[in-house]
Amino acid sequence: MKDFKSYSENQPQNEPPKTPNDGSATAYNNTVELAKVLTKAMSGKNEAQILHTVISEAERGKREGTLTNADLDNFYNALAPFVDGMKRRKLKEVINRLKSI
């Protein structure tokens, strides 16, 4: 996986990613932008620093109205397969906390 935008469970990796045509393109783009910011911010940081960055960026997005609960669900669904059970539960707790903002 080169970046979050190229990730898709339904496409072979050699095909370019497809943007949804059902009106959810904005949500898709917001999720991709959040992933880009977080990927850049995570470079060289430990787990606690990464978690702090994720929460800070998501809280800012929720308060500004640029991050929706659907975006958070998309982020969770994209990241959850790559973490173990304990970290997945922690991620779910963080997502649920962010949804309540």
C-alpha positions in Angstrom: 0.0 0.0 0.0 1.6 3.3 -1.1 -0.9 5.5 0.7 -4.4 5.5 2.1 -6.0 6.8 -1.1 -4.8 3.8 -3.1 -6.2 1.4 -0.5 -9.2 -0.6 -1.5 -10.3 -4.1 -0.3 -12.2 -4.6 -3.6 -9.6 -3.6 -6.1 -6.4 -5.2 -7.2 -3.4 -3.0 -6.2 -2.5 -2.3 -9.8 -5.8 -0.5 -10.5 -6.2 3.1 -9.6 -8.7 3.8 -6.8 -12.3 4.7 -7.7 -14.1 7.5 -6.1 -17.7 6.7 -5.2 -20.4 8.1 -7.5 -23.3 7.9 -5.0 -22.9 11.4 -3.5 -20.4 10.2 -0.9 -17.4 11.5 -2.8 -17.1 14.4 -0.3 -17.0 12.0 2.7 -14.4 9.9 0.8 -12.3 12.9 0.1 -12.5 14.1 3.7 -11.3 10.7 4.9 -8.5 10.7 2.4 -7.4 14.1 3.5 -7.4 13.1 7.2 -5.4 10.0 6.4 -2.8 12.1 4.5 -2.4 14.6 7.4 -2.2 11.7 9.9 0.3 9.8 7.8 2.6 12.8 7.5 2.2 13.5 11.2 3.0 9.9 12.3 6.3 9.6 10.6 9.0 8.7 13.3 6.6 8.9 16.2 5.7 6.4 18.9 2.3 4.9 19.6 1.3 7.5 22.2 2.3 10.4 20.0 0.4 8.9 17.1 -2.7 8.5 19.2 -2.5 12.1 20.4 -2.1 13.3 16.8 -5.1 11.2 15.6 -7.3 12.5 18.4 -6.2 16.1 18.0 -6.8 16.2 14.2 -10.1 14.4 14.5 -11.3 16.7 17.3 -10.4 19.8 15.2 -12.2 18.3 12.1 -15.3 17.6 14.1 -15.4 21.1 15.6 -14.9 22.7 12.3 -17.6 20.5 10.7 -15.2 19.0 8.1 -15.1 15.5 9.7 -18.3 13.5 9.9 -19.1 10.3 11.8 -19.1 8.5 8.5 -15.5 9.7 7.9 -14.6 8.3 11.3 -16.2 5.0 10.5 -14.3 4.9 7.2 -11.1 5.6 9.0 -11.8 2.8 11.5 -12.7 0.3 8.8 -9.5 1.1 6.9 -7.2 0.9 9.9 -8.8 -1.9 12.0 -7.5 -4.8 9.9 -4.0 -3.7 10.5 -4.0 -3.7 14.3 -4.4 -6.5 16.8 -7.4 -7.0 19.1 -6.3 -4.8 22.0 -5.4 -1.9 19.7 -8.6 -2.4 17.7 -10.7 -2.0 20.8 -8.8 1.1 21.8 -9.3 2.5 18.3 -13.0 1.8 18.5 -13.2 3.6 21.9 -11.4 6.6 20.4 -13.7 6.7 17.4 -16.8 6.5 19.7 -15.5 9.3 21.8 -14.8 11.4 18.7 -18.4 10.7 17.4 -19.8 12.3 20.6 -18.1 15.6 19.9 
